[in-house]
Structure formats: structure tokens, C-alpha cells
């Protein structure tokens, strides 16, 4: 690792430490990006980055990143309505799964759409799985890596939440016949449906909802679902019988923290787990939002043992927008993804992109940081790096939430 020291205690300013910026592309002026990045190894030898947009009018964008120093937009698709978003996508082979969420319940289209991207310039719709309903906004996030099942956080026409903020739960969709997706399993946190015979959970002060977010499943343990439930914490689920998911364990840090548990990534060979909370309030009003390290040697008794260090909050809280953890590279189980249980890459909104050495799980160390200047036309006057994906060559792709589009970097550690 580099012997350079991180500018941890310096006043917040643009910096690049142990990352080298190869290129940046504002995607034709539609550079407000969500939390979906996937890399396709196309049959013609090209490398295509598929990117989800934060909001309308764009659906998803395909970028030829075969030369990471010269990315080229090859296709950019439109959403059918301005009141919806496609914040999440995932790829298996040449099939792209895209999540559709509406601004309000009862709107359409809301659900999951599958696309054939074997000809990247001409995505072709294969099917649409409808998740709309009186109390549904559709799909917020999805996970699709094995070509067989889409695991997603979604509403449904037959689900009525006990509180309006609890409208999305875990759904498993069989897409082995991609032209006819079918639900094979579902689960929600007890108390979040009006049909439950237990009391609804107590509300958090910021109340972001007891609803599903990331729904990760890995080939090392295909019978396990690592389900983050926003204000409900983390659930490790047994999905050996997909029709009947069962809780193995539950871990939460809130209270006393402020909720919005986002992503869980197991590090199987080390009996560890990474868990992130998402910062959702400007000016760090929900501080601290962190990357947590859990001892997972006993999956029924998860124990927090450390967090990844961040700069002092006072250096960033007044810089504009959010500051704190959000997405991490998730060791996505596909050929185009970097796999590591020693290094963590994470996005921190106006805190930029950061990398950590976690070889000592009890003392994670920051080893790289990238905080670019505010992009042109930013509505908040600061970078808001939203998601990160690292390919098998350790090329790093990260995106800005409002206008900066795609940034491609190489590691210098």
C-alpha cells in the first residue's frame, strides 16, 4: 500500500489521493445518476457500462468503456413518464433488469422490466412484471446476478402497509423464462402489513420507513439473503425454500443511530460482514452514517467490531448536500466484478469516493480518496458521489447524483 497519508483533517476541498482520474462524462447533460452500475462483457469484445438514472426523463444509459480514458455514450433510453424513476439496475449475461418506482402510490408503470442487451445499441424489452397498486410505488432496488432470480425491494397490488412509509418489502421473482416472470417468494418485517397480528414497529425520529432496500444473494450461500430493511436494520434470511423465507438473525444499530440501513456484503472466507447506512439528510443532520464491520462467525449472533474512518464531519457538513456513507462495491458475483475481502470502496456523497484497507478488521484504514470539484450545473454546488462499481481489472466507476455523470478512475495502491 502507498505510504502517503490521507488528507483526513484538511478543510474539505477537491482532492485525489491514490486514485487517478482517467475520464469523466456528463452523459449528454443528463448526469444525475442513481445507484445502479453494471459492466457487460459484450460478445463483440466491447466493455459496456450500464447506468441507472436518479430521475426522469432518462431511464438508463449505456456507455462503451472499452477505453476507460475515452468513454462513449452508445444508447440512452427514455422513461415513459416524468413521475417515475429507474434508480436501480442489474445485469446477468445479456439480460438487463431495471427497477421502476413512481413518485406516488397508485401510479403506473411501476415494476420490473427485463431487456435483451445482446445488441447494446438496441436494447429490446423482453417483459414487464407489474408491481403497481393502490399502496405501491413499484420497485426501488433489485439484485440480479445468476440469470435465474431477481431479488427486489418492491410493493405489490395486494399489500397494504400498516404505515405509508413501509410500502416496499422483499420479493423474489423467477425469471428463468424471462418472457414470463413469476413471483416465487416474499417476506416483510412483522408488523408492517395491516394483515399482521403483531403491533407495528415504533417509528424512528426521522422515519424513513420499515421497508426493504438491498436484497443481496451470493453463490457461496445461495440459501441466504442479506436483506437491509432501512429503519428495520439487517436481516439474514434462509431462502432455501424461496416460497417461505425465514429469519436467521437480526441486527440493528438504531436507536441510538438514525436508521436507513442500506447494504450488507458478507465476506465469507473471513466470517465478516460489511453493513452500510445511508446518509439521507443535507448538512449531515443524520450524522454519523458509516460503513460497519460485523463479526459474522455465528450468523445468529452478529457483533459490530469496527467502522471505517471518515474525515471530521465539520469539514463537510456545510459544503452542500449530504455527507456520509451510501453505497459500497458489493463483490457482485459476475465475471466483470472485482472481488476482495481486503479492500472496501465506498461513496460518501460530498465526501466523495474512499477506499479502505480492512485486512485488520478491527482497525480499517483509509488508503485512497477522490473528492472532485462540484460538477457543472450542480443544484447544490457540491459533488454527491452516489454509487461505485469496481471491475475485475480494478478500474473504478463512480457516479454523481445530480449532474456530474460518470467518473472513471484507476487505483494507485
N, C-alpha and C positions, 0 to 999 in steps of 0.2 A: 504494500500500500504506500501511497505517497506520504512523505514526511511533512508536507505542507500543513499548516494549521488553518482551520476553518475561521472565517470572519464572524464567529458566533456573537461577539459582543460589540461589533461595529454598528453604527447607525444604519438602518435599513437603506440600502441603495442597490442599484443593479450590480450583480456580481456573477462571475463564473469561475468556480474553483473545482478543479479536477473533472469538469465537463467541458467539452469543446463543441460549440455550436456549429453544426455543418450547414444548416439551412433553416429558413423559416418561410412559410407560405400562408397568406391570409385567405386562401381558398376562394378567390374571386370576390372578396369583400364580404363573404359570409363566414366569418371566422369565429362565430360563437359556438363553441363545441361542448358536447355533453360528456358522458362517461362511458363511451363505447369505442374501443380501438381494437381492430383485428388485422392481422397480417396474412394475406393469401399468397401462397407459392403457386402462381398460376401455371397452367400446363405449358404455356409458351415460354416459360423461364423467367417471366417478369415477377416482381415482388409488388403486390398491391396492398396499400393501407386503406382499410375501410373505417370511416369515421362517422360517428353519430353526432348530430347537431343538438345544441341545447334547446332550441326553439324554432318555430316556423320562421320563414317559409320552407327551409330546406329539410329534406328527410335524411339522406346520408350522402356522403361524398366518397368517391374512390380516387386514390392518388397513387400514381406509379412512383414508387420509391426505390426502384432498382438501383438508381444512382442517388444515394441519400443527400448528396450535395446539390441535386437538381430535381426536386420532386415536381411532378406534373399532374395536375388535375385531369383525369380522363373521363369522369362522369360525376354529375351532381343532380340528385333527384329532388322532386318537389313533394311536399305533403299535400293531401287533398284539401285541408282546411287550415286556417290560421289559428284555430283554438286548440291545436294539438301539438305534441312533440314526439320525437323518436329518440329519447335520451340514451337508450341502450341498444347495443347490437352485439352479436357474436357470430363466429364462423366455424363451420366444420366442413372440410373439403371445399367444395364449390357451392355450398348452401349457406346463405346469409340469413340469420334470424334477426328481426327488427321488432322492437317494442313500441307500441303506440299508446300514449297516455293523453287524455283530454284534460282541459283546464277545469271542467266541472263534471260532476256525475251526470249520467244520463245521455251524454253526447256520443256520437258515432263519427268515424270509426275508432274503436278502442279495442286493442287486442294484439295479436302476434301475426306478423306476415313473414313468410318464407320466400326467398328469392334464389333463383339459379344465377350465379355469377360466373359460370364457366367461360362466358364471354364478358370480361369485366366492363367493357364499354357499354354493354347492353344488358343490364340486369333484367331478369324476367320473373314476374311474380308466379310462384308455384301455388300458394294457397294462403288463405287468411283464416285465423282462428279468432272468432268473435268473443270478446270478454266484456262487452258493453252491458249496461243495465242501469236500473233506477238508482242504485247506490254505488256504481262502479265508474272509475275513471280509466279502466283498462290496465295496461302493463307498464310498470315503472322500470323494472330491471329484469334481465334474463341471462342465463348461462347455458351455452350450447357448444359442447366440445367433442362429443362422442358420435355425432351423426344419428343418434337414436332418440334422445330425450332432451326437451327444453325444460329447464327448471326455472321458474319465474315468480316474481312478486306481482300479483295481479288481483284485480277484482273479478266479480262474476255476476251474472244476472240473477242468480239465486242466493246471493249472500247479502245480508243486511247487517252492517256493523252496529255494535252497541253504542259506538261513538263515531261521528262522521270522519274523524281523523284515523280510524282503524280500518280503512276500506280495502287494504291490499294484504293478501295472505299468500302462503306457498301453494303453488300449483305445479304439477308435473304433467307434461304433455308428451305423448308418444308420437314421434314424427318419423318413425321407420318407413312409413308410407307418407312421404312429405306432401303429397297432394290431399291427404285426409288426416290432418292432425286430430288426436283424440286425447282427452284428459284421462289419466290413469290413477292420479292420486292428488290429495290436497290435505292441508293442515293449517290451522290457525291457532294462535295463542288463546288458551281458555279464557273466557270472559269477554272476548272481543266480538262475538256474534250474539245477536238477540236470542238465538236459539239455545245458548249455553245455560246450563243450570248452576253456574258459578258466577259470583259477582264480577263486574268489570274491574280491571286493574285501576289503581289510583292514578290520577293524572300527574304528569311532571309539570313543573312551573312553566317551562317553555312549550310543552305539549306538542311535540312533533308527530305523535301518534304511535300506537302499538300496532305496527304493521311491518310486513316483510320488506327487506331490502336485498342484500346479496344472498344468493342461493347456490353456493359452490359445492361441486361434487367432483372427486378426483378418482382416477383409475386405481390408485393404490388402495383405496377403500370405496369401491362403488356402492357399498351398502351404507355409506354415511353421507349425510347432508350437513353442511356447515352453514347454518341459517342465522343471519343477523336480523333483528326484529326492531330496529330503531330504538324507541324508548323501552322496549321489552328486553333488550340485551341479546345475548348469544344463546342459541340452542344447537346442541349436537344431536342429530336425529338419526335413528335407524330407519333406512328406507329399503331394506332387503325386500320387504313386501311393499311395493310402491303404493298400493291401494290403501295401506294402513301405516303411515309414518308414525313413529313412536319416539318420544323424548328420552334421550340417554342422560343428558345433563343440561344445566342452565347456568350461565354466568352473566352477571351484570355489574357495572360499576356505578350505576345511577339509581337512586341517590347514593353518594353525595354529588356525583358528577351530573352533567346536564343532558344525558341521553344521546340519541341518534347514533346507536351502534350500527356500523356500516358494512364492514368486510371482515371475514375470518379466513385465514390461509393456514392450513396445517403444514407443519414441517415434519413429515412422517419419520424420517430417519433419525431425527433428533428429539422426538417426543415433545415438540414445542408447537405453539400456535401464535400467529400474529393476528391481532384484532385492532381495527381502527374505528374511531369515532369521527363523525363528520362535523366540521365547523359549519354552522348554518346562519350565524348572526354576524352582521358587519361590526367592525371595530372591536372584534374579539369579545363581545359581550357574553359569549358562552365558553370562554376560556376556562380550563385548558381542554383542547381537543388533540388527542395523542394517538400514537401507534403503541399498542401494548404488547408485551411478550408474556405468554402464559406457559407454565409448565403443564404439559398435557400427557404426561406419562400414564396417568389414570384419567381416562376421558370422563369418568363420572365425577371427578373432583379436580376441576381446573383451578390453577393457582396463579395469580399475577406475580411476576418476579422482576419486571423492569419495564421502562418505557424508553422510546427513542428520544434523545435530547433535542430540544428546539431552542432557537435564539430567545432572548428575553422578549416577552410579549410587548413591553413598552417600545421596542424598536419597530414594531409592525402595526400595532392596533390602530394607529391614526393615519396609516398610509393609504387607506381606501379599500373598501370591500372586506372580504373575510380573511382571517388568518388562523390557520390550524390545519389539522390532518383532514384528509379526504380519501383519495384512492391510493392504493399501492399496486405494484406489479404483482399479479396473483399466481405466478408459476402456472400459467394456463397450460393444460396438458395437450398441446398440439406441437407439431414439428417446428413451427416458426417462433416458438416462445423460449426465452431464456429460462433456465431452471436453476435455482440456487436456494440453499438453506443457510448461506453465509452472508448474503448481501440483500438489503431491502431498499427498494426505490419507492419514494412516495411524493405525492403532490400536496402542497400546503397553501393553495390559493395565493395571496400576495407574498407568502413566504417561499414561493417558487417550488422547484424540484430539489429533493435532497436524497442522498444515498447514505446508508448506514452499514457498518461492519457489525454483524451480530454473532461473530464467532464465539465471543464470550456473551452468552445470553443474559447474564446478569449486569453487563456493562456495555450496552450498544454504544458505538462511537460513530459520529458523523464523519464521512470521508469525502463528500462532494456536495456542492450546492450550485444551483443555477437559478438566479433571480433576474430575469430580463427586464428592460425598461417597460413602462406602460405602452401597450400597443396602440397604434393609431386608432382613433375613433372609439377608444375605450370609454364606456359610460361612467366609469368610476375613477379613471385616472391612475389605475394600477394594474399590474398583471394579476390574473386569477387562474393559475395553472390548476386544471380540473381533473386530469386523468393521465396515466402513464402506462406505457407498454414497452417492454424490452425484448428485442428479437434474439434469435439464437446466436447472432454474431455480436451481441451486446451493443447494438445500435438502439438508442433510446428515442421513443416517440412520446411527446407530451403536447397537450393542447390547452388553449386559453378559453375560458368560459364565455367571454363576451365578444372579442373581435380579433384576437391575435392569430387564430387558426392553429396551424401545426408547426411545432418546433422539433427538429431532428438533431440529436447530439451523439457524440461518441464519448466513451468513458476514458479518463486519463488516470485510472487507478487499477 
